[in-house]
Amino acid sequence: MADRESCLCSGGPKLIFACSGAADVGAIADQAARKMSKDGIGKMFCLAGIGGRIDGIMKTTEAASMILAIDGCPLNCVKACLEKAGFTAFKHLQLADLGLEKGKSPVTEEAVSRVADKAKLMLA
Amino acid sequence: MKKIQILGTGCPKCKKLSENAEAAAKEMGIEYTLEKITQINDMMKMGVMVTPALAVDGVVKTAGKVLTVEEIKKLL
C-alpha cells in the first residue's frame, strides 16, 4: 500500500479500526482488520491516533467514506474512542455478537476469517 | 514565517489546492514557505491517507478537500 504512487484523492477510504486489545478477542479483531486491509476491503487505521487526536489521522478519518469499528469485547473501546473524538457515523462490529467470548476464543485462522467475512459485509 | 505543506501526488486537485494556498498567503501578505509532499510514505508519516491535504506549521488542517482561497485564509 505504502509503495503505490497512485493518487489518493479518488475518494475517501473505507477505514477499519480494531481494538487490538490484550485479550484473545482483541487479537482476533486486530488480525481480522489486518486481513481485510491486505485483501483490499478497507484500510486498517490506527485507533491510537484517534485516542491521541493526531491531526493527520483525525483529518483522514473525517474524510473517510465509511468507518468500521471492530470491538473484541463488550467494553466497546473502539466505539467509545471514536465517539469521544466526535465520530458518530460508523458501523460497529462486536465480536461477542458472533459468539466469540473474551478469554474463551482461541486466535485461530477460522475465527479471524469469520470476523473478516462478517465485517466485509458491513463495509459493502 | 508560515510553513505551508501540500500533500498530494501531483494530480489536478493537489495542484489546485497548492495554487489556492499560495494565493491565500499572498493575499494576506504573510511570509511563507510552500513545500509539496508527493511521496505516499511521507504522507503516511503525517497520518494522511487521503489527499489533497494541507498542513500549516506541521499540523494537518484538512484532508481530502480542495479548499478555496477564503477557506485557506482562515487556517493560516
N, CA and C atoms of all chains as a GROMACS GRO file, in nm:
protein
  600
    1MET      N    1   0.083  -0.119   0.000
    1MET     CA    2   0.000   0.000   0.000
    1MET      C    3   0.087   0.125   0.000
    2ALA      N    4   0.183   0.127   0.090
    2ALA     CA    5   0.264   0.248   0.103
    2ALA      C    6   0.354   0.271  -0.017
    3ASP      N    7   0.377   0.169  -0.096
    3ASP     CA    8   0.468   0.185  -0.208
    3ASP      C    9   0.399   0.236  -0.334
    4ARG      N   10   0.266   0.232  -0.333
    4ARG     CA   11   0.196   0.276  -0.453
    4ARG      C   12   0.212   0.426  -0.469
    5GLU      N   13   0.221   0.467  -0.592
    5GLU     CA   14   0.232   0.609  -0.619
    5GLU      C   15   0.107   0.661  -0.687
    6SER      N   16  -0.001   0.582  -0.682
    6SER     CA   17  -0.125   0.629  -0.742
    6SER      C   18  -0.184   0.739  -0.655
    7CYS      N   19  -0.274   0.815  -0.714
    7CYS     CA   20  -0.332   0.928  -0.642
    7CYS      C   21  -0.422   0.878  -0.528
    8LEU      N   22  -0.425   0.954  -0.421
    8LEU     CA   23  -0.507   0.917  -0.306
    8LEU      C   24  -0.630   1.006  -0.296
    9CYS      N   25  -0.663   1.075  -0.407
    9CYS     CA   26  -0.771   1.172  -0.398
    9CYS      C   27  -0.898   1.124  -0.465
   10SER      N   28  -0.905   0.995  -0.498
   10SER     CA   29  -1.019   0.946  -0.574
   10SER      C   30  -1.139   0.914  -0.484
   11GLY      N   31  -1.138   0.962  -0.363
   11GLY     CA   32  -1.249   0.938  -0.272
   11GLY      C   33  -1.196   0.891  -0.140
   12GLY      N   34  -1.276   0.918  -0.036
   12GLY     CA   35  -1.231   0.879   0.098
   12GLY      C   36  -1.223   0.729   0.111
   13PRO      N   37  -1.126   0.682   0.185
   13PRO     CA   38  -1.110   0.537   0.203
   13PRO      C   39  -1.211   0.480   0.302
   14LYS      N   40  -1.229   0.351   0.296
   14LYS     CA   41  -1.306   0.281   0.398
   14LYS      C   42  -1.207   0.244   0.508
   15LEU      N   43  -1.225   0.303   0.623
   15LEU     CA   44  -1.129   0.282   0.731
   15LEU      C   45  -1.179   0.181   0.834
   16ILE      N   46  -1.088   0.098   0.880
   16ILE     CA   47  -1.122  -0.005   0.978
   16ILE      C   48  -1.039   0.019   1.104
   17PHE      N   49  -1.108   0.028   1.217
   17PHE     CA   50  -1.039   0.043   1.345
   17PHE      C   51  -1.069  -0.081   1.429
   18ALA      N   52  -0.966  -0.144   1.479
   18ALA     CA   53  -0.984  -0.260   1.566
   18ALA      C   54  -0.934  -0.225   1.705
   19CYS      N   55  -0.991  -0.293   1.807
   19CYS     CA   56  -0.947  -0.261   1.942
   19CYS      C   57  -0.804  -0.310   1.966
   20SER      N   58  -0.767  -0.419   1.900
   20SER     CA   59  -0.632  -0.475   1.915
   20SER      C   60  -0.596  -0.492   2.062
   21GLY      N   61  -0.697  -0.526   2.142
   21GLY     CA   62  -0.676  -0.538   2.286
   21GLY      C   63  -0.593  -0.659   2.325
   22ALA      N   64  -0.564  -0.667   2.455
   22ALA     CA   65  -0.472  -0.769   2.505
   22ALA      C   66  -0.532  -0.910   2.506
   23ALA      N   67  -0.664  -0.918   2.513
   23ALA     CA   68  -0.729  -1.048   2.522
   23ALA      C   69  -0.732  -1.119   2.387
   24ASP      N   70  -0.771  -1.246   2.392
   24ASP     CA   71  -0.781  -1.324   2.268
   24ASP      C   72  -0.872  -1.257   2.164
   25VAL      N   73  -0.984  -1.205   2.210
   25VAL     CA   74  -1.076  -1.142   2.114
   25VAL      C   75  -1.018  -1.012   2.056
   26GLY      N   76  -0.932  -0.946   2.133
   26GLY     CA   77  -0.863  -0.828   2.081
   26GLY      C   78  -0.769  -0.866   1.968
   27ALA      N   79  -0.703  -0.978   1.986
   27ALA     CA   80  -0.611  -1.026   1.883
   27ALA      C   81  -0.688  -1.067   1.757
   28ILE      N   82  -0.805  -1.129   1.777
   28ILE     CA   83  -0.886  -1.169   1.662
   28ILE      C   84  -0.934  -1.044   1.587
   29ALA      N   85  -0.980  -0.944   1.661
   29ALA     CA   86  -1.024  -0.818   1.597
   29ALA      C   87  -0.910  -0.755   1.518
   30ASP      N   88  -0.794  -0.753   1.578
   30ASP     CA   89  -0.676  -0.696   1.513
   30ASP      C   90  -0.641  -0.771   1.385
   31GLN      N   91  -0.634  -0.901   1.395
   31GLN     CA   92  -0.593  -0.979   1.278
   31GLN      C   93  -0.699  -0.977   1.167
   32ALA      N   94  -0.824  -0.968   1.206
   32ALA     CA   95  -0.931  -0.957   1.105
   32ALA      C   96  -0.916  -0.824   1.029
   33ALA      N   97  -0.888  -0.717   1.103
   33ALA     CA   98  -0.871  -0.586   1.038
   33ALA      C   99  -0.750  -0.589   0.944
   34ARG      N  100  -0.643  -0.653   0.989
   34ARG     CA  101  -0.522  -0.661   0.904
   34ARG      C  102  -0.551  -0.745   0.779
   35LYS      N  103  -0.627  -0.852   0.797
   35LYS     CA  104  -0.662  -0.937   0.682
   35LYS      C  105  -0.746  -0.858   0.581
   36MET      N  106  -0.842  -0.782   0.632
   36MET     CA  107  -0.927  -0.702   0.543
   36MET      C  108  -0.846  -0.597   0.468
   37SER      N  109  -0.750  -0.542   0.536
   37SER     CA  110  -0.664  -0.442   0.474
   37SER      C  111  -0.582  -0.508   0.364
   38LYS      N  112  -0.526  -0.623   0.396
   38LYS     CA  113  -0.443  -0.697   0.299
   38LYS      C  114  -0.526  -0.740   0.178
   39ASP      N  115  -0.653  -0.776   0.204
   39ASP     CA  116  -0.741  -0.822   0.096
   39ASP      C  117  -0.802  -0.706   0.017
   40GLY      N  118  -0.772  -0.584   0.058
   40GLY     CA  119  -0.819  -0.467  -0.017
   40GLY      C  120  -0.964  -0.429   0.009
   41ILE      N  121  -1.020  -0.479   0.120
   41ILE     CA  122  -1.160  -0.449   0.152
   41ILE      C  123  -1.173  -0.312   0.215
   42GLY      N  124  -1.075  -0.273   0.287
   42GLY     CA  125  -1.069  -0.142   0.351
   42GLY      C  126  -0.926  -0.118   0.396
   43LYS      N  127  -0.908  -0.013   0.472
   43LYS     CA  128  -0.774   0.015   0.522
   43LYS      C  129  -0.775   0.021   0.673
   44MET      N  130  -0.699  -0.067   0.734
   44MET     CA  131  -0.688  -0.061   0.879
   44MET      C  132  -0.617   0.070   0.915
   45PHE      N  133  -0.668   0.136   1.018
   45PHE     CA  134  -0.610   0.263   1.057
   45PHE      C  135  -0.585   0.260   1.206
   46CYS      N  136  -0.507   0.355   1.254
   46CYS     CA  137  -0.456   0.349   1.391
   46CYS      C  138  -0.553   0.408   1.492
   47LEU      N  139  -0.610   0.323   1.573
   47LEU     CA  140  -0.701   0.371   1.677
   47LEU      C  141  -0.629   0.459   1.778
   48ALA      N  142  -0.503   0.428   1.803
   48ALA     CA  143  -0.426   0.510   1.897
   48ALA      C  144  -0.414   0.654   1.847
   49GLY      N  145  -0.414   0.670   1.717
   49GLY     CA  146  -0.408   0.805   1.659
   49GLY      C  147  -0.535   0.883   1.687
   50ILE      N  148  -0.646   0.811   1.699
   50ILE     CA  149  -0.772   0.877   1.735
   50ILE      C  150  -0.766   0.915   1.884
   51GLY      N  151  -0.721   0.821   1.965
   51GLY     CA  152  -0.710   0.848   2.109
   51GLY      C  153  -0.618   0.966   2.137
   52GLY      N  154  -0.510   0.974   2.060
   52GLY     CA  155  -0.414   1.083   2.079
   52GLY      C  156  -0.448   1.208   2.001
   53ARG      N  157  -0.559   1.202   1.926
   53ARG     CA  158  -0.603   1.318   1.846
   53ARG      C  159  -0.492   1.365   1.752
   54ILE      N  160  -0.426   1.272   1.688
   54ILE     CA  161  -0.320   1.306   1.594
   54ILE      C  162  -0.384   1.370   1.470
   55ASP      N  163  -0.341   1.491   1.438
   55ASP     CA  164  -0.415   1.570   1.340
   55ASP      C  165  -0.432   1.501   1.204
   56GLY      N  166  -0.326   1.442   1.154
   56GLY     CA  167  -0.335   1.376   1.022
   56GLY      C  168  -0.432   1.260   1.024
   57ILE      N  169  -0.430   1.186   1.132
   57ILE     CA  170  -0.520   1.070   1.144
   57ILE      C  171  -0.665   1.118   1.164
   58MET      N  172  -0.682   1.222   1.241
   58MET     CA  173  -0.817   1.276   1.261
   58MET      C  174  -0.875   1.327   1.129
   59LYS      N  175  -0.795   1.402   1.054
   59LYS     CA  176  -0.846   1.460   0.929
   59LYS      C  177  -0.872   1.352   0.824
   60THR      N  178  -0.785   1.251   0.821
   60THR     CA  179  -0.808   1.141   0.727
   60THR      C  180  -0.936   1.068   0.764
   61THR      N  181  -0.959   1.048   0.892
   61THR     CA  182  -1.080   0.978   0.936
   61THR      C  183  -1.205   1.059   0.904
   62GLU      N  184  -1.194   1.190   0.919
   62GLU     CA  185  -1.308   1.276   0.882
   62GLU      C  186  -1.342   1.263   0.734
   63ALA      N  187  -1.241   1.234   0.653
   63ALA     CA  188  -1.261   1.225   0.508
   63ALA      C  189  -1.298   1.083   0.462
   64ALA      N  190  -1.308   0.990   0.555
   64ALA     CA  191  -1.337   0.851   0.517
   64ALA      C  192  -1.476   0.838   0.456
   65SER      N  193  -1.487   0.749   0.359
   65SER     CA  194  -1.620   0.726   0.300
   65SER      C  195  -1.702   0.636   0.392
   66MET      N  196  -1.636   0.556   0.470
   66MET     CA  197  -1.705   0.466   0.563
   66MET      C  198  -1.607   0.428   0.674
   67ILE      N  199  -1.659   0.410   0.793
   67ILE     CA  200  -1.574   0.372   0.907
   67ILE      C  201  -1.635   0.248   0.972
   68LEU      N  202  -1.550   0.150   0.999
   68LEU     CA  203  -1.594   0.031   1.069
   68LEU      C  204  -1.514   0.016   1.197
   69ALA      N  205  -1.583  -0.003   1.307
   69ALA     CA  206  -1.519  -0.027   1.436
   69ALA      C  207  -1.536  -0.174   1.471
   70ILE      N  208  -1.425  -0.240   1.501
   70ILE     CA  209  -1.433  -0.380   1.542
   70ILE      C  210  -1.389  -0.391   1.688
   71ASP      N  211  -1.485  -0.423   1.773
   71ASP     CA  212  -1.456  -0.437   1.916
   71ASP      C  213  -1.451  -0.583   1.953
   72GLY      N  214  -1.349  -0.619   2.028
   72GLY     CA  215  -1.334  -0.758   2.069
   72GLY      C  216  -1.430  -0.799   2.180
   73CYS      N  217  -1.456  -0.707   2.272
   73CYS     CA  218  -1.541  -0.744   2.386
   73CYS      C  219  -1.644  -0.635   2.414
   74PRO      N  220  -1.737  -0.662   2.501
   74PRO     CA  221  -1.846  -0.565   2.527
   74PRO      C  222  -1.804  -0.434   2.594
   75LEU      N  223  -1.678  -0.417   2.626
   75LEU     CA  224  -1.634  -0.287   2.677
   75LEU      C  225  -1.642  -0.182   2.566
   76ASN      N  226  -1.641  -0.229   2.442
   76ASN     CA  227  -1.660  -0.140   2.326
   76ASN      C  228  -1.565  -0.020   2.324
   77CYS      N  229  -1.440  -0.048   2.340
   77CYS     CA  230  -1.339   0.061   2.346
   77CYS      C  231  -1.326   0.137   2.215
   78VAL      N  232  -1.336   0.067   2.103
   78VAL     CA  233  -1.323   0.137   1.974
   78VAL      C  234  -1.439   0.234   1.957
   79LYS      N  235  -1.557   0.184   1.986
   79LYS     CA  236  -1.677   0.267   1.974
   79LYS      C  237  -1.663   0.391   2.064
   80ALA      N  238  -1.619   0.370   2.187
   80ALA     CA  239  -1.605   0.482   2.281
   80ALA      C  240  -1.499   0.581   2.234
   81CYS      N  241  -1.387   0.528   2.183
   81CYS     CA  242  -1.279   0.616   2.134
   81CYS      C  243  -1.329   0.705   2.020
   82LEU      N  244  -1.396   0.641   1.925
   82LEU     CA  245  -1.444   0.717   1.809
   82LEU      C  246  -1.547   0.822   1.853
   83GLU      N  247  -1.638   0.781   1.939
   83GLU     CA  248  -1.742   0.875   1.982
   83GLU      C  249  -1.684   0.992   2.060
   84LYS      N  250  -1.587   0.963   2.146
   84LYS     CA  251  -1.527   1.072   2.225
   84LYS      C  252  -1.447   1.167   2.136
   85ALA      N  253  -1.406   1.117   2.020
   85ALA     CA  254  -1.333   1.203   1.925
   85ALA      C  255  -1.430   1.275   1.832
   86GLY      N  256  -1.559   1.249   1.848
   86GLY     CA  257  -1.658   1.322   1.769
   86GLY      C  258  -1.712   1.248   1.648
   87PHE      N  259  -1.672   1.122   1.633
   87PHE     CA  260  -1.722   1.046   1.518
   87PHE      C  261  -1.847   0.968   1.559
   88THR      N  262  -1.952   0.987   1.484
   88THR     CA  263  -2.076   0.919   1.519
   88THR      C  264  -2.126   0.829   1.404
   89ALA      N  265  -2.084   0.862   1.283
   89ALA     CA  266  -2.130   0.786   1.167
   89ALA      C  267  -2.032   0.673   1.136
   90PHE      N  268  -2.050   0.563   1.208
   90PHE     CA  269  -1.966   0.447   1.179
   90PHE      C  270  -2.042   0.319   1.207
   91LYS      N  271  -1.996   0.212   1.145
   91LYS     CA  272  -2.058   0.082   1.170
   91LYS      C  273  -1.978   0.013   1.280
   92HIS      N  274  -2.048  -0.071   1.353
   92HIS     CA  275  -1.986  -0.131   1.471
   92HIS      C  276  -2.005  -0.282   1.474
   93LEU      N  277  -1.894  -0.351   1.484
   93LEU     CA  278  -1.900  -0.498   1.495
   93LEU      C  279  -1.846  -0.538   1.632
   94GLN      N  280  -1.929  -0.612   1.700
   94GLN     CA  281  -1.894  -0.659   1.835
   94GLN      C  282  -1.876  -0.810   1.828
   95LEU      N  283  -1.756  -0.857   1.863
   95LEU     CA  284  -1.727  -1.000   1.846
   95LEU      C  285  -1.812  -1.091   1.933
   96ALA      N  286  -1.859  -1.038   2.047
   96ALA     CA  287  -1.946  -1.120   2.132
   96ALA      C  288  -2.074  -1.156   2.059
   97ASP      N  289  -2.116  -1.068   1.967
   97ASP     CA  290  -2.237  -1.096   1.889
   97ASP      C  291  -2.216  -1.212   1.792
   98LEU      N  292  -2.090  -1.246   1.769
   98LEU     CA  293  -2.060  -1.360   1.682
   98LEU      C  294  -2.032  -1.484   1.767
   99GLY      N  295  -2.058  -1.473   1.896
   99GLY     CA  296  -2.035  -1.587   1.984
   99GLY      C  297  -1.892  -1.601   2.030
  100LEU      N  298  -1.812  -1.500   2.006
  100LEU     CA  299  -1.671  -1.505   2.048
  100LEU      C  300  -1.658  -1.440   2.186
  101GLU      N  301  -1.643  -1.523   2.285
  101GLU     CA  302  -1.640  -1.475   2.423
  101GLU      C  303  -1.497  -1.449   2.470
  102LYS      N  304  -1.482  -1.340   2.539
  102LYS     CA  305  -1.350  -1.299   2.589
  102LYS      C  306  -1.291  -1.408   2.680
  103GLY      N  307  -1.168  -1.445   2.652
  103GLY     CA  308  -1.100  -1.545   2.733
  103GLY      C  309  -1.130  -1.688   2.695
  104LYS      N  310  -1.224  -1.705   2.605
  104LYS     CA  311  -1.263  -1.841   2.566
  104LYS      C  312  -1.261  -1.859   2.414
  105SER      N  313  -1.188  -1.770   2.346
  105SER     CA  314  -1.189  -1.773   2.200
  105SER      C  315  -1.046  -1.777   2.146
  106PRO      N  316  -0.993  -1.896   2.124
  106PRO     CA  317  -0.857  -1.906   2.072
  106PRO      C  318  -0.842  -1.830   1.939
  107VAL      N  319  -0.724  -1.772   1.920
  107VAL     CA  320  -0.698  -1.695   1.798
  107VAL      C  321  -0.663  -1.793   1.686
  108THR      N  322  -0.763  -1.829   1.611
  108THR     CA  323  -0.742  -1.924   1.501
  108THR      C  324  -0.772  -1.856   1.368
  109GLU      N  325  -0.722  -1.916   1.264
  109GLU     CA  326  -0.748  -1.864   1.130
  109GLU      C  327  -0.897  -1.862   1.100
  110GLU      N  328  -0.965  -1.964   1.151
  110GLU     CA  329  -1.110  -1.976   1.128
  110GLU      C  330  -1.183  -1.859   1.196
  111ALA      N  331  -1.144  -1.829   1.318
  111ALA     CA  332  -1.209  -1.719   1.391
  111ALA      C  333  -1.182  -1.585   1.323
  112VAL      N  334  -1.059  -1.566   1.281
  112VAL     CA  335  -1.022  -1.440   1.213
  112VAL      C  336  -1.102  -1.426   1.083
  113SER      N  337  -1.113  -1.534   1.009
  113SER     CA  338  -1.187  -1.530   0.882
  113SER      C  339  -1.335  -1.505   0.904
  114ARG      N  340  -1.389  -1.563   1.009
  114ARG     CA  341  -1.532  -1.542   1.041
  114ARG      C  342  -1.559  -1.394   1.065
  115VAL      N  343  -1.472  -1.333   1.142
  115VAL     CA  344  -1.490  -1.191   1.173
  115VAL      C  345  -1.470  -1.107   1.047
  116ALA      N  346  -1.367  -1.140   0.971
  116ALA     CA  347  -1.339  -1.062   0.849
  116ALA      C  348  -1.454  -1.075   0.749
  117ASP      N  349  -1.512  -1.193   0.740
  117ASP     CA  350  -1.624  -1.214   0.646
  117ASP      C  351  -1.745  -1.131   0.688
  118LYS      N  352  -1.773  -1.130   0.817
  118LYS     CA  353  -1.887  -1.052   0.868
  118LYS      C  354  -1.861  -0.902   0.847
  119ALA      N  355  -1.739  -0.861   0.877
  119ALA     CA  356  -1.703  -0.719   0.863
  119ALA      C  357  -1.708  -0.675   0.716
  120LYS      N  358  -1.669  -0.764   0.629
  120LYS     CA  359  -1.671  -0.733   0.485
  120LYS      C  360  -1.813  -0.699   0.440
  121LEU      N  361  -1.909  -0.776   0.490
  121LEU     CA  362  -2.049  -0.750   0.455
  121LEU      C  363  -2.094  -0.612   0.505
  122MET      N  364  -2.042  -0.575   0.621
  122MET     CA  365  -2.082  -0.445   0.678
  122MET      C  366  -2.022  -0.328   0.601
  123LEU      N  367  -1.912  -0.352   0.532
  123LEU     CA  368  -1.848  -0.244   0.454
  123LEU      C  369  -1.894  -0.242   0.308
  124ALA      N  370  -1.977  -0.338   0.271
  124ALA     CA  371  -2.018  -0.348   0.130
  124ALA      C  372  -2.111  -0.233   0.093
  125MET      N  373   0.715   3.334   0.987
  125MET     CA  374   0.717   3.259   0.859
  125MET      C  375   0.629   3.134   0.871
  126LYS      N  376   0.522   3.133   0.793
  126LYS     CA  377   0.433   3.016   0.795
  126LYS      C  378   0.491   2.906   0.706
  127LYS      N  379   0.481   2.785   0.753
  127LYS     CA  380   0.524   2.671   0.673
  127LYS      C  381   0.400   2.600   0.620
  128ILE      N  382   0.379   2.614   0.490
  128ILE     CA  383   0.262   2.552   0.427
  128ILE      C  384   0.307   2.426   0.355
  129GLN      N  385   0.237   2.317   0.382
  129GLN     CA  386   0.269   2.191   0.313
  129GLN      C  387   0.145   2.140   0.240
  130ILE      N  388   0.166   2.102   0.116
  130ILE     CA  389   0.059   2.043   0.036
  130ILE      C  390   0.094   1.897   0.016
  131LEU      N  391   0.004   1.810   0.060
  131LEU     CA  392   0.027   1.667   0.048
  131LEU      C  393  -0.057   1.613  -0.067
  132GLY      N  394   0.011   1.561  -0.166
  132GLY     CA  395  -0.060   1.507  -0.282
  132GLY      C  396   0.040   1.461  -0.385
  133THR      N  397  -0.004   1.370  -0.468
  133THR     CA  398   0.090   1.311  -0.564
  133THR      C  399   0.106   1.394  -0.690
  134GLY      N  400   0.032   1.503  -0.699
  134GLY     CA  401   0.051   1.592  -0.814
  134GLY      C  402  -0.062   1.592  -0.913
  135CYS      N  403  -0.178   1.544  -0.871
  135CYS     CA  404  -0.294   1.542  -0.961
  135CYS      C  405  -0.354   1.683  -0.966
  136PRO      N  406  -0.451   1.707  -1.054
  136PRO     CA  407  -0.510   1.841  -1.065
  136PRO      C  408  -0.566   1.896  -0.934
  137LYS      N  409  -0.625   1.811  -0.851
  137LYS     CA  410  -0.680   1.858  -0.723
  137LYS      C  411  -0.568   1.909  -0.632
  138CYS      N  412  -0.458   1.835  -0.632
  138CYS     CA  413  -0.344   1.876  -0.547
  138CYS      C  414  -0.288   2.009  -0.597
  139LYS      N  415  -0.278   2.021  -0.728
  139LYS     CA  416  -0.225   2.145  -0.785
  139LYS      C  417  -0.316   2.264  -0.754
  140LYS      N  418  -0.445   2.239  -0.759
  140LYS     CA  419  -0.540   2.346  -0.731
  140LYS      C  420  -0.529   2.391  -0.586
  141LEU      N  421  -0.517   2.295  -0.496
  141LEU     CA  422  -0.503   2.331  -0.354
  141LEU      C  423  -0.375   2.411  -0.332
  142SER      N  424  -0.271   2.371  -0.401
  142SER     CA  425  -0.143   2.441  -0.389
  142SER      C  426  -0.156   2.586  -0.439
  143GLU      N  427  -0.220   2.601  -0.552
  143GLU     CA  428  -0.241   2.736  -0.608
  143GLU      C  429  -0.323   2.822  -0.512
  144ASN      N  430  -0.428   2.762  -0.458
  144ASN     CA  431  -0.515   2.837  -0.366
  144ASN      C  432  -0.441   2.874  -0.237
  145ALA      N  433  -0.357   2.784  -0.191
  145ALA     CA  434  -0.281   2.813  -0.068
  145ALA      C  435  -0.185   2.929  -0.092
  146GLU      N  436  -0.120   2.927  -0.206
  146GLU     CA  437  -0.027   3.037  -0.237
  146GLU      C  438  -0.102   3.169  -0.250
  147ALA      N  439  -0.215   3.162  -0.317
  147ALA     CA  440  -0.296   3.284  -0.335
  147ALA      C  441  -0.341   3.338  -0.200
  148ALA      N  442  -0.382   3.249  -0.111
  148ALA     CA  443  -0.428   3.291   0.021
  148ALA      C  444  -0.316   3.359   0.098
  149ALA      N  445  -0.199   3.297   0.096
  149ALA     CA  446  -0.084   3.353   0.169
  149ALA      C  447  -0.046   3.490   0.111
  150LYS      N  448  -0.047   3.500  -0.020
  150LYS     CA  449  -0.010   3.628  -0.083
  150LYS      C  450  -0.113   3.736  -0.052
  151GLU      N  451  -0.241   3.699  -0.059
  151GLU     CA  452  -0.346   3.799  -0.030
  151GLU      C  453  -0.337   3.849   0.113
  152MET      N  454  -0.294   3.762   0.202
  152MET     CA  455  -0.282   3.801   0.343
  152MET      C  456  -0.150   3.874   0.370
  153GLY      N  457  -0.062   3.866   0.273
  153GLY     CA  458   0.066   3.936   0.288
  153GLY      C  459   0.158   3.874   0.391
  154ILE      N  460   0.143   3.745   0.411
  154ILE     CA  461   0.228   3.681   0.512
  154ILE      C  462   0.349   3.616   0.445
  155GLU      N  463   0.454   3.603   0.521
  155GLU     CA  464   0.572   3.532   0.472
  155GLU      C  465   0.546   3.383   0.488
  156TYR      N  466   0.584   3.307   0.387
  156TYR     CA  467   0.556   3.163   0.393
  156TYR      C  468   0.657   3.085   0.310
  157THR      N  469   0.662   2.957   0.343
  157THR     CA  470   0.733   2.863   0.257
  157THR      C  471   0.629   2.761   0.213
  158LEU      N  472   0.642   2.714   0.092
  158LEU     CA  473   0.547   2.613   0.041
  158LEU      C  474   0.625   2.487   0.005
  159GLU      N  475   0.585   2.379   0.068
  159GLU     CA  476   0.651   2.251   0.041
  159GLU      C  477   0.548   2.154  -0.014
  160LYS      N  478   0.585   2.084  -0.118
  160LYS     CA  479   0.495   1.983  -0.174
  160LYS      C  480   0.545   1.844  -0.134
  161ILE      N  481   0.460   1.772  -0.067
  161ILE     CA  482   0.495   1.636  -0.025
  161ILE      C  483   0.424   1.540  -0.119
  162THR      N  484   0.501   1.472  -0.200
  162THR     CA  485   0.442   1.391  -0.307
  162THR      C  486   0.459   1.240  -0.287
  163GLN      N  487   0.543   1.204  -0.192
  163GLN     CA  488   0.565   1.060  -0.168
  163GLN      C  489   0.464   1.008  -0.065
  164ILE      N  490   0.397   0.900  -0.100
  164ILE     CA  491   0.292   0.847  -0.012
  164ILE      C  492   0.349   0.809   0.125
  165ASN      N  493   0.468   0.755   0.126
  165ASN     CA  494   0.528   0.719   0.256
  165ASN      C  495   0.544   0.842   0.346
  166ASP      N  496   0.581   0.954   0.285
  166ASP     CA  497   0.597   1.076   0.363
  166ASP      C  498   0.462   1.127   0.415
  167MET      N  499   0.359   1.109   0.333
  167MET     CA  500   0.224   1.149   0.376
  167MET      C  501   0.180   1.063   0.493
  168MET      N  502   0.207   0.933   0.483
  168MET     CA  503   0.163   0.842   0.589
  168MET      C  504   0.235   0.869   0.720
  169LYS      N  505   0.357   0.920   0.709
  169LYS     CA  506   0.428   0.957   0.833
  169LYS      C  507   0.354   1.068   0.907
  170MET      N  508   0.275   1.144   0.832
  170MET     CA  509   0.196   1.252   0.895
  170MET      C  510   0.054   1.205   0.924
  171GLY      N  511   0.028   1.076   0.902
  171GLY     CA  512  -0.103   1.019   0.932
  171GLY      C  513  -0.206   1.042   0.823
  172VAL      N  514  -0.162   1.088   0.707
  172VAL     CA  515  -0.255   1.122   0.599
  172VAL      C  516  -0.265   1.008   0.498
  173MET      N  517  -0.388   0.966   0.473
  173MET     CA  518  -0.411   0.860   0.375
  173MET      C  519  -0.510   0.903   0.268
  174VAL      N  520  -0.547   1.029   0.269
  174VAL     CA  521  -0.637   1.078   0.165
  174VAL      C  522  -0.590   1.219   0.127
  175THR      N  523  -0.589   1.245  -0.002
  175THR     CA  524  -0.536   1.373  -0.050
  175THR      C  525  -0.640   1.445  -0.135
  176PRO      N  526  -0.622   1.572  -0.164
  176PRO     CA  527  -0.511   1.655  -0.121
  176PRO      C  528  -0.526   1.696   0.025
  177ALA      N  529  -0.414   1.717   0.090
  177ALA     CA  530  -0.417   1.759   0.230
  177ALA      C  531  -0.332   1.885   0.246
  178LEU      N  532  -0.369   1.961   0.345
  178LEU     CA  533  -0.300   2.087   0.373
  178LEU      C  534  -0.251   2.086   0.518
  179ALA      N  535  -0.123   2.116   0.536
  179ALA     CA  536  -0.068   2.129   0.671
  179ALA      C  537  -0.009   2.268   0.686
  180VAL      N  538  -0.028   2.325   0.802
  180VAL     CA  539   0.028   2.457   0.832
  180VAL      C  540   0.114   2.443   0.958
  181ASP      N  541   0.237   2.482   0.946
  181ASP     CA  542   0.333   2.470   1.057
  181ASP      C  543   0.334   2.329   1.116
  182GLY      N  544   0.326   2.231   1.027
  182GLY     CA  545   0.337   2.092   1.069
  182GLY      C  546   0.210   2.027   1.119
  183VAL      N  547   0.101   2.103   1.120
  183VAL     CA  548  -0.027   2.048   1.168
  183VAL      C  549  -0.120   2.029   1.048
  184VAL      N  550  -0.170   1.906   1.032
  184VAL     CA  551  -0.261   1.878   0.921
  184VAL      C  552  -0.395   1.945   0.948
  185LYS      N  553  -0.434   2.033   0.859
  185LYS     CA  554  -0.558   2.109   0.879
  185LYS      C  555  -0.676   2.046   0.807
  186THR      N  556  -0.652   1.994   0.688
  186THR     CA  557  -0.760   1.928   0.614
  186THR      C  558  -0.701   1.815   0.530
  187ALA      N  559  -0.789   1.720   0.497
  187ALA     CA  560  -0.750   1.611   0.408
  187ALA      C  561  -0.869   1.576   0.320
  188GLY      N  562  -0.842   1.549   0.195
  188GLY     CA  563  -0.947   1.507   0.103
  188GLY      C  564  -1.034   1.619   0.050
  189LYS      N  565  -0.987   1.744   0.065
  189LYS     CA  566  -1.068   1.856   0.018
  189LYS      C  567  -0.981   1.956  -0.058
  190VAL      N  568  -1.040   2.016  -0.161
  190VAL     CA  569  -0.975   2.129  -0.227
  190VAL      C  570  -1.039   2.255  -0.169
  191LEU      N  571  -0.968   2.316  -0.078
  191LEU     CA  572  -1.023   2.436  -0.012
  191LEU      C  573  -1.013   2.557  -0.103
  192THR      N  574  -1.104   2.649  -0.084
  192THR     CA  575  -1.098   2.775  -0.158
  192THR      C  576  -0.994   2.867  -0.092
  193VAL      N  577  -0.962   2.973  -0.162
  193VAL     CA  578  -0.867   3.071  -0.108
  193VAL      C  579  -0.920   3.125   0.026
  194GLU      N  580  -1.046   3.157   0.030
  194GLU     CA  581  -1.105   3.212   0.152
  194GLU      C  582  -1.100   3.112   0.268
  195GLU      N  583  -1.126   2.987   0.237
  195GLU     CA  584  -1.122   2.885   0.342
  195GLU      C  585  -0.979   2.869   0.396
  196ILE      N  586  -0.883   2.877   0.306
  196ILE     CA  587  -0.744   2.861   0.349
  196ILE      C  588  -0.699   2.979   0.434
  197LYS      N  589  -0.747   3.096   0.400
  197LYS     CA  590  -0.710   3.215   0.478
  197LYS      C  591  -0.743   3.197   0.626
  198LYS      N  592  -0.854   3.130   0.652
  198LYS     CA  593  -0.896   3.110   0.792
  198LYS      C  594  -0.803   3.014   0.866
  199LEU      N  595  -0.728   2.936   0.788
  199LEU     CA  596  -0.640   2.837   0.851
  199LEU      C  597  -0.497   2.887   0.866
  200LEU      N  598  -0.468   2.998   0.803
  200LEU     CA  599  -0.329   3.049   0.807
  200LEU      C  600  -0.306   3.144   0.925
   0.00000   0.00000   0.00000
